């Protein structure tokens, strides 16, 4: 494969700012709208951290701003005086009317919805993007039937034949061929029981997937699982809006399942930690995808939006999932976790996130060949 020219630095930075800026806005808008629905006043709505570049204040008193470091954002609700957003003396000193508009004054279920609305907005964004593509181009519904077995592949070695219909892989039901590829690519070198129908009879094939390194048009390398089969002619059908939305929801949460599987593989050592990517890698992929056109870039944004929603739901203090974990504990105990314990947990969560950010940034720099270039210079 002839490698495509890498996009310029300006396109890469502009694409990264567009992707991250829009998705952070979507995420924080979820928090903002949910808070507003429950009567919580927002003091600040920020895209980015640090010094303000520009902004304005609306008639409700909310400061909308864009800050210098575009790696996230936040909504600061009235009364947010500590990371744990717990009532304290300063909050109690507020007039009753002002206190009623603060986040702390809301019921536990209301606070939970406000926190959950951020990740939910990211998932909703992806669902709507996929629905738009399905409406424009149809819904893939290729039958899970083997048309061709690639010579020398795992499929040939373990006895798969043309005409086999795949029913399940490791107990996971398979309805269409696209699901086969999604399942296998995450499992290079792994064993699997594949249940098939052959000439009307049910059989189970015990297969070890091949592991291969694939290289895309920009030279990026990926370790993928491969079975070595081809489908019958790809089938795409038009569906009514209701079915399209249902398919979009299913597709989105299938991708979430793949993310969970990928994270589990890293934790258990089945995948190398250096496969984790960070902001530099996202920027690189954003620029490369943008160079292919608007449609690939929008699809890429949907994938990143799912990642953003998923990561924020992890039960790590400082993330939305950490807040929800404390609310769940409070619901069971009938009283909140002590403020001091929450603040210590949030500091630990911050340390964990900073460490993870450093790790993925080092991975990104390694992928770009920085250490090798420095070694060559030193030599």
C-alpha positions, 0 to 999 in steps of 0.5 A: 500500500502506498502511504498517503501524505501526512496532513499539515500541522495547521490542519491537524491542530484545527481538526483536533480543536474542532473535535475536542471543542465540539465534544467537550461542548456537547458533554458540558451542555448536557450537565448545563441543561440538566442543571438548568432544568432543576433550577441550578444556576450556572456561574461558568461554562468553560471550554478548556482550562486556564486563562480565558481567551474570550467569552461573554456573560448571558442574561442569566449571569453565566460566563461562557468562555473559551480557555487556553488549554483545550483538553476538557471543560467544565460547568461551575454551578452555583455553590461549587465550593469544593471538589466534592460539592458538599455543603459547608459553612460558606454554603450555609451562609448564603441567603436561602433564595441563593442556596436554593439555586445551588447544586448542593441544595438538590435531591440526590436523584436530581444531582445524579441526573445532572452528573449523568447528563454529560456522558449521556449527551456524548452517547446521544451525539454518537447515536444521532451521527450513526442514525444520520449515516444509516438514513443517508446510506442504509443499514448494513445487514449482510448475512453471516454466511461465509462466501470464501475461505482465504487460503492459509488462514485460520478459517481454513486451518480449523475447517471452515467452509464456504456456505457456513452460517455463523450463529455465535462466537464464544456464546455471543449471538451473531446476526450479521457479518459485520458483527463477526469482524467487530468481534474478531479484530479485538482478539488476535491470537485468541481461541474461540468456539464458533457455532455454525450451520452447515448443510442444515446441521449444527457444528462447533469449530474450535478456532484460534484467530490469526494475529496480524499487523495492519497498516493504514494509508497513513502508516499507522500500525494496528495489531488485529485478530483475523479469521480469514473469511469473506462474506457474500455480497454486502447488503445495505437496506433502507429502514424506517426512522424508528428502526434506524434509531434502534440500530444506532443505539445498538451500534453505539453500545456495541462499540462501548462493549468493544471499549470495555473489552479493550480496557480489560485486555490491557488490564489483564496483559492481553494487550500492551499498555503502549497501545493506549493513546492520548491527546497527541494521538487523537490530534494525529488521527483527527488531522488524518481523518479530516484530510479524507473529508467531512464524512470520515471526520464526523464518524471519527467524532462519533467514536471519540464522543463514545470514548469521552462518555465511556471514560467519564463513567468510570468510577474514578473520583474527579470523573462523573463516574466517581461522583455517581459512585459516591451518590450510590454509596450515599443512597445505600447508607442513607447519608453522604460520605464524609467530606474529608474522605471525598476530598482525599478520594478526589485528590487520589483520582486527580493523581491517577488521571495525571499519571495516566495522561503522562503515560498515554502522552509518552506512548504517543511520543513513542509512536511518533518515533521521538525517542528513536530520533533523540537516540539517533541525535545522541549517537 
